[in-house]
Amino acid sequence: MSTKTTLVAAISAPLLVIAAIASLAAAIAAPDDSTVLCAPAPGGSRVAGLSALGTQQLANARIIAQVGMDMGVPMPGETIALATALQESGLQNLTYGDRDSLGLFQQRPSQGWGTPAQILDPVYASGHFYRHLLMVPGWRSMPTTQAAQAVQRSAYPEAYAKWEREARALAAAMTGSAVCTAGDSGDNTAEGAAVDAAHYRIPSGTPAPIAAVITFALAQLGRPYAYGATGPNAYDCSGLMVAAYARIGVHLPRATYQQVNAGTPVYSLAQLKPGDLLFIPGTDGTPQAPGHVGMYLGNGTLIHAPQTGQTVRLSPLSQWAGSLVAIRRVL
């Protein structure tokens, strides 16, 4: 055996183990033909402002959404709460405001919203907002801005309307209520396969930086594939990974064959975590120099920019399982 052949075999061995395990997972978890592919938003639109949110803002958004889910608040409660916090504080837990207003929702101690310490607790503030919202008759059938105003009694009652699209996108990402429609898989690894993302949410316990990376990536759903593009209007597969991790100040190599050496290796699907990069040969790569990359989101779902003529989309992990050649953990 030549030195080159020996080296290739040494590199490929652990990857073949992954592929074998992955094939078993695919056989167990293959989706049926009735599953649906998650779309970016009604009408195929994309929310441009979502990717501008910082790590702490996204962490606060997640708290607001999680409190709503824990309280059993029906949709569109989370959307209303997020639109309110976007308008009142920009999703920042402010220690100042108009008169004695404080926190995410700019609630006022003098108006019975709690002590300053309570209002500055995002969990308390979110719960108190939802409790007031649930007492508004007919709130679920109201426009977002009207329902928010019924709780907040703002001097600018129409101001919440401009945040509705961003709030809906955040609520979809955080609660799993993303709009879904029938569609194809978006790549050539398993023709016709699709992902049921109706109940996708960022898994609990995901570190805030990784949640920020995932939320940025989700905000790109529906953007077209363009070879060599790194956003903001289009992406190729590795460009999407570069842009998502750049959101938290992590600079990945530009090309897929370089990214396969970034971070640390993950040798088992059982060890997968949200934010991990998944590599397959694609149409023009090899196991040693893969040509396609996606990001694992948790819950058996990944996001990727497939190929020319298609858009950034979600796919099931099982669709890639038999083709995986590497997994890398960036953080």
BALOKOL-494232 format. One record per residue (C-alpha): x, y, z negated. Coordinates in pm, 1 decimal. Each point is the difference from the previous one (the first is absolute). Last residue first. Layout:
REM residues N
[[X Y Z]] ...
//
This chain:
REM residues 331
[[-1752.3 2590.4 -1966.5]] [[58.2 -96.6 366.4]] [[-98.5 -364.5 -30.9]] [[76.1 -196.4 315.2]] [[-178.9 -299.1 153.3]] [[150.2 -192.8 289.2]] [[-79.7 -239.4 286.2]] [[-378.4 -7.6 -17.3]] [[-165.6 -165.2 301.1]] [[-226.8 -256.8 -167.7]] [[-124.5 251.3 -255.1]] [[-74.7 288.4 233.5]] [[-374.3 -62.9 40.9]] [[-19.7 -126.5 -358.8]] [[112.8 343.1 -120.3]] [[-322.3 140.2 139.0]] [[22.4 307.2 223.5]] [[-58.8 370.9 -57.7]] [[40.6 261.2 271.2]] [[216.7 264.9 161.7]] [[-125.6 30.0 356.6]] [[19.8 -196.0 323.2]] [[90.2 82.2 360.5]] [[371.1 -58.7 -53.3]] [[65.7 -237.1 -290.3]] [[-89.7 -92.2 -358.0]] [[43.9 287.5 -247.2]] [[-23.1 -184.7 -331.4]] [[-195.6 -47.7 -321.2]] [[-16.7 -319.6 -205.1]] [[-271.9 -184.0 -192.3]] [[-7.7 -309.7 -220.4]] [[-124.0 195.9 -301.6]] [[320.2 206.0 -10.7]] [[104.0 273.2 239.6]] [[284.2 -177.5 182.0]] [[172.4 226.0 250.7]] [[61.3 -92.2 363.0]] [[302.7 -61.0 219.0]] [[60.6 -113.9 358.6]] [[307.9 -73.6 211.9]] [[190.7 -236.9 -223.5]] [[377.5 -27.9 44.5]] [[98.9 -338.4 -148.4]] [[-341.4 -158.6 51.9]] [[-3.1 150.4 350.8]] [[-153.1 310.1 153.3]] [[-183.6 111.2 314.8]] [[-360.2 -112.2 -41.2]] [[-8.8 -0.2 -378.8]] [[272.5 -176.9 -198.9]] [[-186.0 43.8 -330.7]] [[92.2 216.8 -298.7]] [[-192.3 91.4 -315.2]] [[93.3 302.5 -210.8]] [[-103.7 -4.5 -366.5]] [[-214.2 293.3 -114.8]] [[-244.2 -209.5 -200.1]] [[176.3 -301.5 -150.6]] [[83.1 -341.5 143.4]] [[154.6 -252.3 -240.8]] [[-236.6 -284.7 88.9]] [[86.2 61.2 364.2]] [[349.3 -116.5 -89.4]] [[353.5 108.4 83.6]] [[-10.9 374.8 -61.4]] [[316.1 174.4 116.9]] [[124.1 328.9 -147.3]] [[-11.8 352.8 138.5]] [[72.6 55.7 367.8]] [[148.6 -277.6 215.9]] [[-315.5 -64.0 205.0]] [[-23.5 377.1 33.4]] [[290.9 -5.1 244.4]] [[-162.2 -240.0 251.2]] [[-321.6 198.9 -41.7]] [[168.9 327.6 93.8]] [[12.2 331.2 -189.9]] [[180.8 -91.0 -319.6]] [[-211.4 82.3 -304.8]] [[26.6 327.2 -191.0]] [[-180.7 -0.3 -334.1]] [[-121.8 345.4 -104.0]] [[-349.8 -100.4 -107.9]] [[-172.4 89.4 327.8]] [[312.4 -119.4 181.3]] [[-125.1 -348.7 -83.6]] [[-310.5 42.6 214.2]] [[180.1 180.0 283.6]] [[272.4 -264.1 37.9]] [[-252.8 -285.4 -19.6]] [[-216.9 162.1 268.3]] [[307.6 53.3 217.1]] [[83.7 -370.4 -29.4]] [[-326.6 -99.1 166.8]] [[-23.3 284.8 250.3]] [[-182.4 309.5 -102.7]] [[-222.8 280.3 127.9]] [[-118.7 348.3 -99.3]] [[213.4 62.6 -309.4]] [[188.6 -203.2 73.9]] [[312.9 -217.3 30.2]] [[-24.1 -71.6 372.9]] [[259.0 -208.9 187.8]] [[-259.6 -202.1 191.0]] [[-345.1 151.2 -38.7]] [[-281.7 -177.0 -185.2]] [[-309.3 213.0 -48.8]] [[-124.7 127.9 -337.1]] [[-314.9 -181.1 -111.2]] [[117.2 -71.9 -352.4]] [[264.4 257.6 -95.5]] [[-160.0 82.6 -335.4]] [[45.5 -362.8 -99.3]] [[377.1 42.7 34.6]] [[-1.8 305.0 -225.3]] [[-208.0 -187.9 -256.1]] [[242.4 -290.7 10.5]] [[306.1 218.3 -59.8]] [[-174.5 189.2 -280.9]] [[-105.9 -327.7 -162.2]] [[364.3 -110.4 27.0]] [[111.4 312.5 -186.9]] [[-278.2 -42.7 -261.4]] [[94.9 -357.8 -86.4]] [[-267.6 -256.0 95.3]] [[-154.8 -123.5 -324.4]] [[-346.7 -22.8 148.5]] [[3.8 -107.0 362.0]] [[-66.0 275.6 256.2]] [[-353.7 -74.3 106.6]] [[-136.2 -226.3 268.6]] [[-359.9 -116.1 -34.6]] [[-114.9 59.0 355.7]] [[340.9 -96.5 133.8]] [[-107.2 -320.2 173.9]] [[287.5 -48.4 238.9]] [[-7.7 -111.6 361.2]] [[124.0 -288.2 215.0]] [[-87.6 13.6 371.0]] [[343.0 -95.3 129.5]] [[242.0 -102.3 -272.6]] [[350.7 146.3 24.9]] [[-80.7 220.7 299.3]] [[-86.5 319.5 -179.6]] [[-300.6 220.9 -66.6]] [[-216.7 -261.5 -168.4]] [[-316.1 66.9 192.7]] [[-298.9 195.7 -121.2]] [[-326.2 3.2 -193.1]] [[-48.4 308.0 -212.7]] [[95.7 107.7 -350.6]] [[-29.0 327.3 -189.9]] [[222.3 -5.9 -305.6]] [[-180.3 -59.9 -328.8]] [[296.7 -168.7 -167.9]] [[1.1 226.7 -303.3]] [[329.5 189.8 24.9]] [[46.6 16.2 376.3]] [[-366.2 63.2 76.8]] [[-26.1 258.6 -277.4]] [[307.7 177.0 136.1]] [[-143.2 6.6 351.6]] [[-336.5 124.1 -126.5]] [[168.6 272.3 -204.5]] [[204.9 119.1 296.4]] [[-314.8 18.3 211.9]] [[-199.4 178.1 -272.9]] [[258.9 263.0 -85.7]] [[-152.1 284.7 201.3]] [[-337.0 -54.3 -164.9]] [[124.8 71.9 -352.7]] [[12.6 376.3 56.4]] [[-374.1 34.1 60.4]] [[-88.7 79.3 -363.1]] [[265.0 270.2 -48.9]] [[-80.1 148.6 -343.0]] [[2.1 -360.0 -120.0]] [[-275.9 -175.2 -192.1]] [[223.9 -308.2 -34.3]] [[-249.8 -283.0 -25.8]] [[-271.8 117.4 238.8]] [[276.6 151.2 212.3]] [[152.5 -341.3 60.7]] [[-337.3 -140.5 106.2]] [[-58.9 293.0 235.9]] [[350.0 -23.6 150.7]] [[-35.6 -372.4 64.5]] [[-336.6 35.8 173.5]] [[-275.6 -142.4 -220.8]] [[-149.1 -348.5 34.0]] [[212.5 -152.5 -275.2]] [[-65.8 293.4 -234.7]] [[-374.0 -60.7 -14.2]] [[-40.9 124.7 -355.5]] [[332.8 117.0 -150.1]] [[70.1 -202.3 -317.1]] [[241.8 -230.8 182.5]] [[211.3 301.6 94.1]] [[38.3 107.3 -363.7]] [[121.9 -345.3 -100.4]] [[228.3 -8.8 304.5]] [[170.0 327.1 -95.8]] [[45.4 -117.1 -360.2]] [[160.1 -322.1 119.3]] [[239.3 187.4 225.2]] [[103.7 240.0 -275.8]] [[53.4 -283.7 -249.6]] [[212.7 -200.9 242.8]] [[191.9 307.6 115.7]] [[89.4 101.2 -359.9]] [[39.5 378.3 23.6]] [[-369.1 40.3 -84.5]] [[48.9 -197.0 -321.6]] [[298.8 205.6 -112.5]] [[-181.2 325.4 76.6]] [[-296.0 -119.0 -209.3]] [[-313.6 -115.3 174.3]] [[-226.2 106.4 287.3]] [[-223.9 208.9 -225.5]] [[4.9 327.1 189.4]] [[271.0 161.3 -214.6]] [[226.9 -297.5 67.4]] [[-19.8 75.0 373.9]] [[43.9 -255.8 277.8]] [[235.2 83.8 283.6]] [[-71.2 -337.4 164.7]] [[356.1 -129.7 -3.5]] [[94.7 180.5 -318.5]] [[-88.1 326.5 -165.6]] [[-237.2 297.5 14.6]] [[31.1 245.7 -291.3]] [[-35.6 322.5 201.7]] [[70.4 -105.2 358.2]] [[273.7 -260.5 -11.1]] [[290.8 -140.2 -198.6]] [[149.6 -333.4 -106.6]] [[-67.5 -146.1 344.5]] [[-26.8 -375.5 52.9]] [[49.0 18.2 374.8]] [[-244.9 -148.9 248.5]] [[-2.4 328.4 196.8]] [[-142.7 153.7 -316.6]] [[-362.7 99.0 53.4]] [[-41.0 -79.8 368.9]] [[178.3 -335.8 8.7]] [[-150.6 -88.3 -338.2]] [[-352.2 59.2 129.7]] [[59.6 -191.5 322.0]] [[136.2 -289.1 -207.9]] [[-303.7 -4.4 -227.8]] [[-244.8 14.7 291.1]] [[183.0 -278.2 186.2]] [[9.9 -213.9 -314.6]] [[-374.3 39.0 -46.1]] [[-85.3 -85.9 362.5]] [[-22.0 -280.9 -93.2]] [[-136.7 -155.4 -315.1]] [[150.7 75.0 -341.9]] [[65.4 -332.7 -171.5]] [[190.5 164.1 -284.2]] [[317.5 -194.5 83.4]] [[-42.4 92.8 366.5]] [[-30.7 369.7 -81.8]] [[296.9 -16.7 -236.3]] [[200.5 -168.4 276.0]] [[-82.7 271.8 254.4]] [[104.0 284.4 -230.0]] [[312.8 -186.9 -110.2]] [[95.5 -68.8 362.3]] [[-41.6 363.2 90.6]] [[227.1 93.8 -289.7]] [[268.3 -239.0 126.0]] [[-42.9 143.2 349.6]] [[54.1 351.0 -132.7]] [[304.1 -119.7 -194.3]] [[157.1 -156.1 310.0]] [[-64.6 298.8 222.8]] [[-287.1 60.1 240.5]] [[84.1 115.2 352.9]] [[-92.6 -337.7 154.4]] [[-367.1 59.0 -79.0]] [[-21.7 327.4 190.8]] [[-18.7 -155.2 347.4]] [[-310.7 -209.7 -54.9]] [[-43.2 -227.3 298.9]] [[-302.1 -37.5 226.7]] [[-124.1 -323.3 153.1]] [[-360.7 121.8 4.2]] [[-44.3 -74.4 -368.7]] [[340.6 -59.0 -159.1]] [[322.6 -194.7 49.5]] [[-148.3 -336.6 105.9]] [[38.3 -322.5 -196.3]] [[-17.8 -312.3 207.8]] [[-281.0 -241.6 -68.1]] [[-37.5 -368.3 -79.8]] [[-250.9 -212.4 189.9]] [[257.2 -205.1 190.2]] [[125.0 -177.3 -312.0]] [[314.3 95.5 -188.0]] [[287.4 -246.0 -45.1]] [[75.3 -39.5 -371.8]] [[101.1 -364.3 -45.9]] [[163.4 -57.0 336.1]] [[161.1 341.6 -13.8]] [[141.2 -69.1 -345.5]] [[153.2 -323.9 127.2]] [[155.1 185.1 292.5]] [[136.8 259.6 -240.0]] [[176.5 -262.0 -208.0]] [[167.1 -134.3 312.5]] [[81.7 348.0 128.4]] [[153.0 100.4 -332.9]] [[215.4 -313.2 -0.9]] [[100.9 80.9 356.5]] [[112.1 341.4 -120.7]] [[216.5 -159.4 -268.9]] [[181.5 -202.8 267.5]] [[30.1 267.1 269.9]] [[300.7 189.4 -133.6]] [[205.0 -311.5 -61.9]] [[-102.2 -145.8 335.6]] [[101.6 319.1 179.3]] [[337.1 -3.0 -175.5]] [[65.0 -365.4 86.1]] [[-87.8 62.1 364.9]] [[242.6 293.7 15.1]] [[279.2 -201.7 -164.1]] [[-55.3 -277.8 253.8]] [[-139.1 -343.0 -93.5]] 
//
